[in-house]
Amino acid sequence: MKRSLIIGVAFVACMVVLRTGLAQAQSPSAPPTQSVAKVEVPAKDPSTGMIGPKFVDPNQLLAGECFVGPQNGDVIVRCFGFGFFFSPSEVFCQPRNSRSQLIFFPDAFSCQILGTTPQDNGSVFFRIHRLDIPGAGWGQNLLADILIVQ
């Protein structure tokens, strides 16, 4: 029960950041800022407008792992077979190293969800971009973890 509550609160926090636009991208060439404003926003359920965490039924969650591999630069990936037949309400992506590569590479990546389609039992389109050296490629067997909320 406690674990479910922690996961639910973390999920709601991610949703608040994504839906309210609190997370802003910064150009790598921009000078670092000296002070960062701290903003605290209560979580709201978008369907009811009520403040508080929203319970997500575990049967509404789909997850998968997509092999991206080594690339010469930014790449757009289509990962399919998730098992949805309509447009999901939320899709999250997290790039990571392969389980067999426990080396701490200094690379930093972003993952942008471009869209979804019910084609091929549910497809997700996303872009992987290297942040630490924009436009550069990478050599590790990069994976992308995908979490879908129906």
N, C-alpha and C positions, 0 to 999 in steps of 0.2 A: 504494500500500500504506500509506504514511504517513498519507495523507488518510483512508483507511478506518479506520485505527486511531484517529485523532483523533476522527472522527465516532462511532465505537463507544464510546470512553471518555466523550464528552460525553453520549451516549445513556444509558449506564449510570449516570452521575452524576444525570441527571434521574430515572431510574427509582428510584434509592435515595432521593432526596428525596421522590418521590411515594409510594412504598410504605412508607417508614418514618415518614412524617408529620413530617419535619424542618422542612418549610416550614409556618409557621403564619400565619394571617391576623391582622392587627392592625387595630383600629378606627381610622378616621381621627381621631377625637376623643381617642384615648388619648395621654397624654404620651409624648414620645420617651424611649427608654431610653438611659442613659448608657453602658452596656457591653453588648456582645453576646458570648455564649459561642460559642466555635468548637468544632464537633463534627466529628470525622473518623471516618468509618465505611467499612470496606472493602466494595466492591461484591460482592454474592452473587447467583449465578444462582438464581432462585426454584425452578426445576425440579429442580436437583441439590443445592442448598445449598452448592456449592463457591464459594470466593472467587475473584474474577477476572471480567474482562469476558465477556459473552455475545455471541457472533457472531450477528448478525441477517442472514439471507439477503436480499439486495436484492430478490428476488422476493417477499418477505413484506411489503414496504413499499408503501403506497399514499399518495399525496399529492394534495392539491387545494387550490383557492382558492375561497372563497365570498364573494360580494359582500354586504356588510351595508348599506352606504350611510349617509347621514345619518339620524339617529333623534332622537326627542323625549325619550328616556330608555332605561332598560334594555330589552333586546330578547332574545327567544328565537328562535333561527334553526334551521330545518331545512335542511340542505344534503344533496343526494342525488346519486347517480350515481358513487359511488366504486369500485364493482366488487367488493364483498364480499357473500357470501351467508350469512354466519354472524356470530356475535358476535366482533369482533376482541379481541385480548388487551389492547391499549393504544391510546388515541387522545389526541393532543396538539393543542392549538389555540393560535395566536398571532395576536392582532389587530395590524393594521398599516395604514398609510396606503396609498392607491392609488399605483401606480408613477408616475403622472403628477403627483402632488402631493408634490413634494419639499420642502414647507414643514414646518418643525419646529414642529408644534402642541404646546402644553404639556399636552395631554390625556394621561391615563394610563388604561389599560383592563385589565380582567381578562377572561378567557375561561374559563368553566366548562363542561366536558363533562357533559351531562345524560343521554345515552344513545345507543344505536345500534339500528338495526333493519335487517334485510336487505331491507325494502320498497324499491321503486324502485331496484334495483341497488345497495343500500347507502346508508343515510341516517344522518347524524350530527346530533344535537340538541345545541345549546350556547347558553349565555347570555353576552351581552356586557354588562359593567357598567362604568360610568365611575367611576374611583377618586378622581380629584382633586376632583371636585364630585359627590358621590353623588346620584343621581336626575336629574342634568342630562343634557341631550341633547348632540349634537355635529353639526357641519355638514360635516365632510369625508366623502369617499367611503371609509369604512372597509371593509377587507377582513379576512378571517380565513383564515390558512394552516392547513390540517389535515394532520396526519401520522398514519397508521394503521399499526399493526403487527399483522399477522394472526397 
